[in-house]
């Protein structure tokens, strides 16, 4: 396995690292307070090509493979997670479906504007009755002439407020269950589309999630994404594709927390010496480093396997599960090392602690990842037994 990066990607990673450190970190508290990412940061992200990571070069994107994307996501994870989520959701589940399953006409229409960030992408699967049981959709799509008429709703949709293009799953054949679900490319100004309640979340300030409502929404037949009835299968593929990227973002956040912990432990004195000299603190730092290095190896291994077109259903689920579990453990240890100041809102540790919690829920809960891993183990066992 080779995780080395080209000179071009190393150059991009260094620029992203500098951008994160000098620009995004400077407004992190502003994002927390205002629940908005400054337009200046959005424009700079567009100029750097951060909205185009997953989009092929022929459509104006950077066309990065998964190892390269993980290198960028790792750097993005070292700053405000709301900003990182905006970029990650767009370049991941927001665009990958169109890249992988779209027709030439669909790609020509949508991807160039999504590559520049002029159009933001979102992924609309979750409903009040369909969370972990993602196939239990109630949103329906009925074909009438050259259009589908969609009725229903979605909730907790990341990027919903900012998005222009949505990948929406709806039932086209109720008799077929999961095999009766179809994906559609939906634009925010389609007749019958409306935005519902904007959610107030525990964390991820600046990343806006909201309800979507479809009231006899008209979607042209040419906006079916992939084949009719393949929406659920394709949605699972899109989610699995992004799990290494999620792990990389979590990795970056853990690395930033370790940096904070080391700097604080060096400066903070108790019992007449820096707490860095106290073995209990050293053990905590060692545990953080251990988990970071393990997560890094796992993340880039899965990314490499993805680039080699290998089956990574189990490995991607492990990366997503382990990445979220590690992030939460590291954030908890970071609060403990910082003591009281780690619990205060005017210091970034508290923010990371809140932001870490959603990683065990969104894009497949930790429990669902365990189910996937177990299912793959059973599948492999049966294959060996013939």
VEXDREN-2710 file (C-alpha; in Angstrom, 1 decimal):
% VEXDREN-2710
k/r/px/py/pz
1/UNK/0.0/0.0/0.0
2/UNK/1.2/3.4/-1.0
3/UNK/-0.1/6.5/0.8
4/UNK/2.4/8.9/-0.7
5/UNK/1.0/12.1/-2.3
6/UNK/2.0/13.8/-5.5
7/UNK/3.7/17.2/-5.4
8/UNK/0.5/18.9/-6.5
9/UNK/-1.5/17.3/-3.7
10/UNK/1.2/18.1/-1.1
11/UNK/1.1/21.7/-2.3
12/UNK/-2.7/21.8/-2.0
13/UNK/-2.5/20.2/1.5
14/UNK/0.0/22.8/2.6
15/UNK/-2.2/25.6/1.3
16/UNK/-5.3/24.1/3.1
17/UNK/-3.2/23.8/6.3
18/UNK/-2.2/27.5/6.0
19/UNK/-5.8/28.5/5.2
20/UNK/-7.2/26.6/8.1
21/UNK/-4.7/28.0/10.6
22/UNK/-4.6/31.6/9.5
23/UNK/-8.1/32.2/8.1
24/UNK/-10.7/29.7/9.5
25/UNK/-9.3/29.5/13.0
26/UNK/-9.3/33.3/13.2
27/UNK/-13.2/33.3/12.8
28/UNK/-14.0/30.1/14.7
29/UNK/-15.5/31.9/17.6
30/UNK/-17.4/34.2/15.3
31/UNK/-18.9/31.1/13.6
32/UNK/-19.9/29.8/17.0
33/UNK/-21.6/33.0/18.1
34/UNK/-23.4/33.8/14.8
35/UNK/-24.1/30.3/13.5
36/UNK/-22.8/31.5/10.1
37/UNK/-19.7/30.9/8.2
38/UNK/-18.3/34.2/7.0
39/UNK/-18.8/34.8/3.2
40/UNK/-15.1/35.6/3.0
41/UNK/-14.3/32.0/4.1
42/UNK/-16.7/30.6/1.6
43/UNK/-15.2/32.6/-1.2
44/UNK/-11.7/31.6/-0.3
45/UNK/-12.8/28.0/-0.2
46/UNK/-14.2/28.3/-3.7
47/UNK/-10.9/29.8/-5.0
48/UNK/-8.9/27.0/-3.5
49/UNK/-11.1/24.4/-5.2
50/UNK/-12.4/22.9/-1.9
51/UNK/-15.9/22.4/-3.3
52/UNK/-14.5/20.4/-6.3
53/UNK/-12.5/17.7/-4.6
54/UNK/-14.8/14.8/-5.8
55/UNK/-15.7/16.2/-9.2
56/UNK/-13.8/15.0/-12.2
57/UNK/-11.5/17.4/-14.1
58/UNK/-13.7/17.3/-17.2
59/UNK/-16.4/19.0/-15.2
60/UNK/-14.2/21.6/-13.6
61/UNK/-13.2/19.7/-10.5
62/UNK/-10.0/18.5/-9.0
63/UNK/-10.9/14.8/-9.4
64/UNK/-9.0/13.6/-6.4
65/UNK/-8.8/9.9/-5.5
66/UNK/-9.8/8.9/-1.9
67/UNK/-6.2/8.9/-0.5
68/UNK/-5.8/12.5/-1.7
69/UNK/-9.2/13.6/-0.5
70/UNK/-8.4/12.1/3.0
71/UNK/-5.2/14.2/3.1
72/UNK/-7.3/17.3/2.5
73/UNK/-10.1/16.3/4.9
74/UNK/-7.5/15.6/7.6
75/UNK/-6.4/19.2/7.4
76/UNK/-9.9/20.5/7.3
77/UNK/-10.7/18.5/10.4
78/UNK/-8.2/20.6/12.3
79/UNK/-10.6/23.6/12.4
80/UNK/-14.2/24.5/13.1
81/UNK/-16.3/21.4/12.5
82/UNK/-19.3/23.3/11.2
83/UNK/-17.2/24.7/8.3
84/UNK/-15.7/21.2/7.7
85/UNK/-19.1/19.7/7.6
86/UNK/-20.3/22.2/5.0
87/UNK/-17.4/21.2/2.7
88/UNK/-17.5/17.5/3.6
89/UNK/-21.2/17.0/3.0
90/UNK/-21.0/18.8/-0.3
91/UNK/-17.9/17.0/-1.7
92/UNK/-19.1/13.7/-0.2
93/UNK/-22.7/12.6/-0.2
94/UNK/-23.8/15.8/-1.9
95/UNK/-21.9/15.2/-5.2
96/UNK/-20.6/11.7/-5.3
97/UNK/-24.0/10.2/-6.3
98/UNK/-24.1/12.4/-9.4
99/UNK/-20.5/11.7/-10.2
100/UNK/-21.0/7.9/-9.9
101/UNK/-24.5/7.4/-11.2
102/UNK/-25.4/10.5/-13.2
103/UNK/-26.0/10.5/-17.0
104/UNK/-23.7/12.6/-19.2
105/UNK/-26.4/15.2/-19.4
106/UNK/-26.9/15.4/-15.6
107/UNK/-23.1/15.7/-15.1
108/UNK/-22.8/18.5/-17.6
109/UNK/-25.7/20.4/-16.1
110/UNK/-24.9/20.1/-12.4
111/UNK/-21.2/19.3/-11.8
112/UNK/-19.5/22.4/-13.2
113/UNK/-21.5/24.7/-11.0
114/UNK/-21.1/22.4/-8.0
115/UNK/-17.3/22.3/-8.6
116/UNK/-17.1/26.1/-8.3
117/UNK/-19.3/26.2/-5.2
118/UNK/-21.9/28.2/-7.1
119/UNK/-24.3/25.4/-6.3
120/UNK/-24.1/23.5/-3.0
121/UNK/-25.1/19.9/-2.8
122/UNK/-27.0/18.0/-0.2
123/UNK/-28.2/14.4/0.4
124/UNK/-31.8/13.8/1.5
125/UNK/-32.6/10.3/2.7
126/UNK/-33.5/10.7/6.4
127/UNK/-37.2/11.0/7.4
128/UNK/-39.0/10.9/10.7
129/UNK/-39.7/7.2/10.1
130/UNK/-36.5/6.4/8.3
131/UNK/-33.3/6.9/10.3
132/UNK/-31.2/3.8/10.9
133/UNK/-34.0/1.9/9.1
134/UNK/-33.3/3.9/6.0
135/UNK/-35.5/1.8/3.8
136/UNK/-38.6/2.8/5.7
137/UNK/-39.4/5.8/3.6
138/UNK/-42.8/7.5/3.3
139/UNK/-41.9/10.0/0.6
140/UNK/-43.5/8.9/-2.7
141/UNK/-42.8/9.6/-6.3
142/UNK/-45.5/8.9/-8.9
143/UNK/-44.7/9.2/-12.7
144/UNK/-47.1/11.3/-14.6
145/UNK/-46.1/11.9/-18.2
146/UNK/-42.7/13.4/-18.4
147/UNK/-42.6/14.2/-14.7
148/UNK/-42.5/12.5/-11.3
149/UNK/-44.8/14.0/-8.6
150/UNK/-43.1/13.7/-5.2
151/UNK/-44.9/14.1/-1.9
152/UNK/-43.4/13.7/1.6
153/UNK/-40.7/15.2/3.8
154/UNK/-37.2/14.8/5.0
155/UNK/-35.5/16.0/8.2
156/UNK/-32.0/16.7/9.7
157/UNK/-30.7/17.3/6.2
158/UNK/-27.2/18.7/6.3
159/UNK/-26.6/21.8/4.1
160/UNK/-30.4/22.1/3.5
161/UNK/-30.4/25.8/4.0
162/UNK/-27.5/26.5/1.7
163/UNK/-28.0/23.8/-0.9
164/UNK/-29.2/24.3/-4.5
165/UNK/-29.1/20.7/-5.5
166/UNK/-30.4/17.7/-3.5
167/UNK/-30.2/14.0/-4.0
168/UNK/-33.6/12.9/-2.9
169/UNK/-34.8/9.3/-2.3
170/UNK/-38.4/8.4/-2.7
171/UNK/-40.6/5.3/-3.2
172/UNK/-41.6/4.7/-6.8
173/UNK/-43.0/1.1/-6.2
174/UNK/-44.3/0.5/-2.6
175/UNK/-44.7/-3.2/-3.3
176/UNK/-41.0/-3.8/-3.7
177/UNK/-39.8/-2.3/-0.4
178/UNK/-36.1/-1.2/-0.6
179/UNK/-36.0/-2.2/-4.2
180/UNK/-38.8/0.2/-5.0
181/UNK/-36.8/3.3/-3.9
182/UNK/-35.5/5.7/-6.6
183/UNK/-33.0/8.6/-6.4
184/UNK/-33.8/12.0/-7.9
185/UNK/-31.8/15.2/-8.5
186/UNK/-33.9/18.0/-7.1
187/UNK/-33.3/21.7/-7.4
188/UNK/-34.5/24.0/-4.7
189/UNK/-36.7/26.0/-7.0
190/UNK/-38.7/23.1/-8.3
191/UNK/-42.5/23.6/-8.0
192/UNK/-43.7/22.1/-4.7
193/UNK/-40.3/22.2/-2.9
194/UNK/-40.1/24.1/0.4
195/UNK/-37.7/24.4/3.3
196/UNK/-39.1/23.6/6.8
197/UNK/-37.7/24.2/10.3
198/UNK/-34.1/25.0/10.6
199/UNK/-32.8/22.8/13.4
200/UNK/-30.9/24.2/16.5
201/UNK/-28.2/21.6/17.1
202/UNK/-25.9/20.8/20.0
203/UNK/-22.9/21.5/17.9
204/UNK/-21.7/22.1/14.3
205/UNK/-22.6/25.7/14.4
206/UNK/-22.5/27.3/10.9
207/UNK/-23.6/24.0/9.4
208/UNK/-27.3/24.3/8.8
209/UNK/-29.7/21.3/9.0
210/UNK/-33.4/21.6/8.2
211/UNK/-36.6/19.9/7.2
212/UNK/-37.6/19.6/3.5
213/UNK/-41.2/19.4/2.3
214/UNK/-42.4/18.1/-1.1
215/UNK/-46.0/19.1/-1.9
216/UNK/-46.8/17.7/-5.4
217/UNK/-43.2/18.6/-6.3
218/UNK/-42.6/18.2/-10.0
219/UNK/-39.3/16.5/-11.0
220/UNK/-38.5/16.0/-14.7
221/UNK/-38.1/12.3/-15.8
222/UNK/-34.5/13.2/-16.9
223/UNK/-33.7/13.9/-13.2
224/UNK/-33.9/10.3/-12.1
225/UNK/-30.5/9.5/-10.8
226/UNK/-29.4/6.0/-11.8
227/UNK/-32.0/3.4/-12.6
228/UNK/-35.5/3.4/-11.1
229/UNK/-35.6/1.1/-8.1
230/UNK/-31.8/1.4/-7.5
231/UNK/-32.0/4.4/-5.2
232/UNK/-31.6/2.6/-1.9
233/UNK/-28.6/0.5/-3.2
234/UNK/-27.0/3.6/-4.7
235/UNK/-27.6/5.6/-1.5
236/UNK/-25.8/2.9/0.6
237/UNK/-22.9/3.0/-1.9
238/UNK/-22.6/6.8/-1.6
239/UNK/-22.7/6.6/2.2
240/UNK/-20.0/3.8/2.2
241/UNK/-17.9/5.8/-0.2
242/UNK/-17.7/8.7/2.2
243/UNK/-16.8/6.9/5.3
244/UNK/-13.0/7.1/4.9
245/UNK/-13.4/10.8/4.4
246/UNK/-15.4/11.1/7.6
247/UNK/-12.7/9.2/9.4
248/UNK/-10.1/11.5/8.0
249/UNK/-12.0/14.6/9.3
250/UNK/-12.2/13.0/12.7
251/UNK/-8.5/12.2/12.6
252/UNK/-7.7/15.9/11.9
253/UNK/-9.9/17.0/14.8
254/UNK/-8.1/14.5/17.1
255/UNK/-4.7/15.8/16.0
256/UNK/-5.7/19.4/16.7
257/UNK/-7.0/18.4/20.2
258/UNK/-3.6/16.7/20.9
259/UNK/-1.8/19.9/19.9
260/UNK/-4.0/21.9/22.3
261/UNK/-3.4/19.4/25.0
262/UNK/0.4/19.4/24.6
263/UNK/0.6/23.2/24.6
264/UNK/-1.7/23.5/27.6
265/UNK/0.1/20.8/29.6
266/UNK/3.4/22.6/28.9
267/UNK/2.2/25.9/30.3
268/UNK/-0.2/24.9/33.1
269/UNK/1.5/24.4/36.4
270/UNK/0.2/22.4/39.4
271/UNK/2.2/21.2/42.5
272/UNK/5.1/23.4/41.4
273/UNK/5.7/22.0/38.0
274/UNK/4.1/21.8/34.5
275/UNK/1.3/19.2/34.4
276/UNK/3.2/17.8/31.4
277/UNK/5.6/16.3/33.9
278/UNK/2.9/14.5/35.8
279/UNK/2.7/10.8/34.8
280/UNK/-1.1/10.7/34.8
281/UNK/-1.2/13.5/32.2
282/UNK/1.5/11.8/30.2
283/UNK/-0.5/8.6/30.2
284/UNK/-3.6/10.5/28.8
285/UNK/-1.4/12.1/26.1
286/UNK/0.0/8.7/25.2
287/UNK/-3.5/7.2/24.9
288/UNK/-4.5/10.0/22.6
289/UNK/-1.4/9.5/20.5
290/UNK/-2.0/5.8/20.3
291/UNK/-5.6/6.2/19.1
292/UNK/-4.6/8.9/16.6
293/UNK/-1.9/6.7/15.0
294/UNK/-4.2/3.7/14.8
295/UNK/-6.9/5.8/13.3
296/UNK/-4.5/7.2/10.7
297/UNK/-3.3/3.8/9.6
298/UNK/-6.9/2.5/9.3
299/UNK/-8.2/5.6/7.5
300/UNK/-5.6/5.6/4.8
301/UNK/-5.7/1.8/4.3
302/UNK/-9.4/2.0/3.6
303/UNK/-8.8/5.0/1.3
304/UNK/-6.2/3.1/-0.6
305/UNK/-8.4/0.0/-0.9
306/UNK/-11.2/2.3/-2.2
307/UNK/-8.9/3.7/-4.9
308/UNK/-8.0/0.1/-5.9
309/UNK/-11.7/-0.6/-6.4
310/UNK/-11.6/-3.3/-3.7
311/UNK/-14.7/-4.2/-1.7
312/UNK/-14.6/-2.1/1.4
313/UNK/-18.0/-2.5/3.0
314/UNK/-16.6/-3.9/6.2
315/UNK/-13.5/-1.8/6.3
316/UNK/-15.3/1.5/5.6
317/UNK/-17.8/0.7/8.4
318/UNK/-14.9/0.0/10.7
319/UNK/-13.2/3.3/9.8
320/UNK/-16.4/5.3/10.4
321/UNK/-17.1/3.5/13.7
322/UNK/-13.6/3.7/15.0
323/UNK/-13.1/7.3/13.8
324/UNK/-16.2/8.5/15.7
325/UNK/-15.4/6.5/18.8
326/UNK/-11.8/7.8/18.9
327/UNK/-12.9/11.4/18.3
328/UNK/-15.3/11.2/21.3
329/UNK/-12.7/9.6/23.5
330/UNK/-10.0/12.1/22.6
331/UNK/-12.4/15.0/23.1
332/UNK/-13.3/13.7/26.5
333/UNK/-9.6/13.3/27.5
334/UNK/-8.9/16.8/26.2
335/UNK/-11.5/18.2/28.5
336/UNK/-10.0/16.3/31.4
337/UNK/-6.5/17.5/30.7
338/UNK/-7.6/21.1/30.5
339/UNK/-9.8/20.8/33.6
340/UNK/-12.1/23.7/34.2
341/UNK/-11.0/25.8/31.2
342/UNK/-11.8/22.8/28.9
343/UNK/-15.5/23.2/30.0
344/UNK/-15.7/26.9/29.2
345/UNK/-17.2/28.2/25.9
346/UNK/-14.5/30.7/25.3
347/UNK/-12.0/27.9/24.8
348/UNK/-12.1/25.6/21.7
349/UNK/-12.0/22.3/23.7
350/UNK/-15.6/22.6/24.7
351/UNK/-16.6/23.1/21.1
352/UNK/-14.8/20.0/19.9
353/UNK/-16.4/18.0/22.7
354/UNK/-19.9/19.0/21.5
355/UNK/-19.1/18.6/17.8
356/UNK/-17.6/15.1/18.4
357/UNK/-20.9/13.7/19.6
358/UNK/-22.7/13.8/16.2
359/UNK/-20.1/11.7/14.5
360/UNK/-21.5/8.6/16.3
361/UNK/-24.9/9.4/14.7
362/UNK/-24.8/11.0/11.3
363/UNK/-24.2/9.1/8.1
364/UNK/-24.9/5.8/9.9
365/UNK/-24.9/5.4/13.7
366/UNK/-22.2/3.4/15.5
367/UNK/-24.7/0.7/16.1
368/UNK/-25.5/0.4/12.3
369/UNK/-21.8/0.3/11.6
370/UNK/-21.5/-2.7/13.9
371/UNK/-24.4/-4.4/12.2
372/UNK/-22.6/-3.9/8.8
373/UNK/-19.4/-5.3/10.2
374/UNK/-21.1/-8.3/11.6
375/UNK/-23.1/-8.9/8.4
376/UNK/-19.9/-8.9/6.4
377/UNK/-18.2/-11.3/8.8
378/UNK/-21.2/-13.7/8.4
379/UNK/-21.1/-13.3/4.6
380/UNK/-17.4/-14.1/4.6
381/UNK/-18.0/-17.1/6.8
382/UNK/-20.7/-18.5/4.6
383/UNK/-18.6/-17.9/1.5
384/UNK/-15.7/-19.9/3.0
385/UNK/-18.1/-22.7/4.0
386/UNK/-19.2/-22.9/0.4
END
